[in-house]
Amino acid sequence: MKTLIIGFTKIKYMPYLSFYTDCVENSENVDLLYWDRDATTDIAPNNVNRVFKLDYKMSDDLPLVKKVKGFIKFRTFALGVLKKNHYDKIILLHSTPAILLSDYILNNYSGKFILDYRDVTYERIGLYKKRVGQLVLNSFATFVSSEGFCEFLPESDKIYISHNLQRSSLAYKGARANTPREQNPLRISFWGLIRQVEINKQIISALKNDNRFQLHYYGREQQQALELKSFCESEKVDNVFFHGEYLPEERFDFIPETDIIHNLYEHGKTEGLAMGNKYYDGIVFGIPLMCSVESHMGNRVLAENTGFACNPYSESFKDDILNYYSSINWTDFEKACEKALEKVLEEYDNGNKIIKSFL
């Protein structure tokens, strides 16, 4: 039985790929297809046989209408691989490639594909949302990375939780506890895709040149990151630092120096429903998470005692950070992280069992 895993970006930007490849018992039966959009250094995949890569540069910052050409190229490339190799089963990483290939998938692979639903994209468009619903109902299983995303999906007993946990990170569990917690200045770090310019400008402005804080950004510098860098230069901000792109394993270099993880997003945006990678880094490494008020992650970390929720537009923003950090009982905090991680690992292992039964 041959299986094709279809990704929509390069391998180093798909840490969730390992959720599937770790379940592969015979790599000769599994191929990988993905889109390399920026021609930068990538990492090699594990547990797959052949790799089909679409090389076509396209910025993630482009509006939808300017992405159409790239989408068409991806569809043509993927259909060519599918039709030539006659796969028995498909795993679709993200709803957008699933939509682009939906006619072929629904006609040829009903009940023989897994949909991995990682993010909300164009679900505000009625036809797009309806098509996603059809894919969910015709899938073998649909994995969502956040329970919050279920509001965009039809009710189905085929929907399961998957987590953006990287098992390789577990070797560094509790790593932050090995470094003194009493830091001055307090080092707040963001890592991942740097976007949402307005809220980050607000955060930067609020913390600007306050020697009690440092703000660090790690991630590839596309248009929005460059706009933030330019903003810092024009505002003469001296306590905000941009470190550029990093490989997943390089997180372990700056994690011991991080006091709080910046996990703030615009209130009301669909990102407020997400469970981002940094949530898992927080509970694995033992670093408090700073999340948006009334967001899915904010509500979760408050319930778990693994972080706090705040509003960067509030006049009390800086005091809220300092008051929270100074009030932490680190023994209780580390126990809370351990408990949260146990729940995640239980759900993760259940997902692995489903994938193995599929493969």
Buried (B, 14 or more C-beta within 10 A) or exposed (E): EEBBBBBBBBBBBBBBBBBBBBBBEEBEBBBBBBBBBBEEEBEEBEBBBEEBBBEBEBEBEEEEEEBEEBBEBBBEBBBEBBEEEEBEBBBBBBBBBBBBBBEBBBEBBBEBBBBBBBBBBBBEEEEBBEBBBBBBBBBBBBBBBBEBBBEBBBEEEBBBBBBBBBEEBEEBBEBBBEEEEEBEBBBBBBBBBBBBBEBBBBBBEBBBEEEEBBBBBBBBBBBBBEBBBEBBEEBEBEBBBBBEBBEBEEBBEBBBEBBBBBBBBBBEBBBBBBBBBBBBBBBBBBBBBBBBBEBBBBBBBBEBBBBBBBBBEEEEBBEBBEEBBEEBEEEEBBEBBBEBBEEBBEBBEEBBEBBEEBB
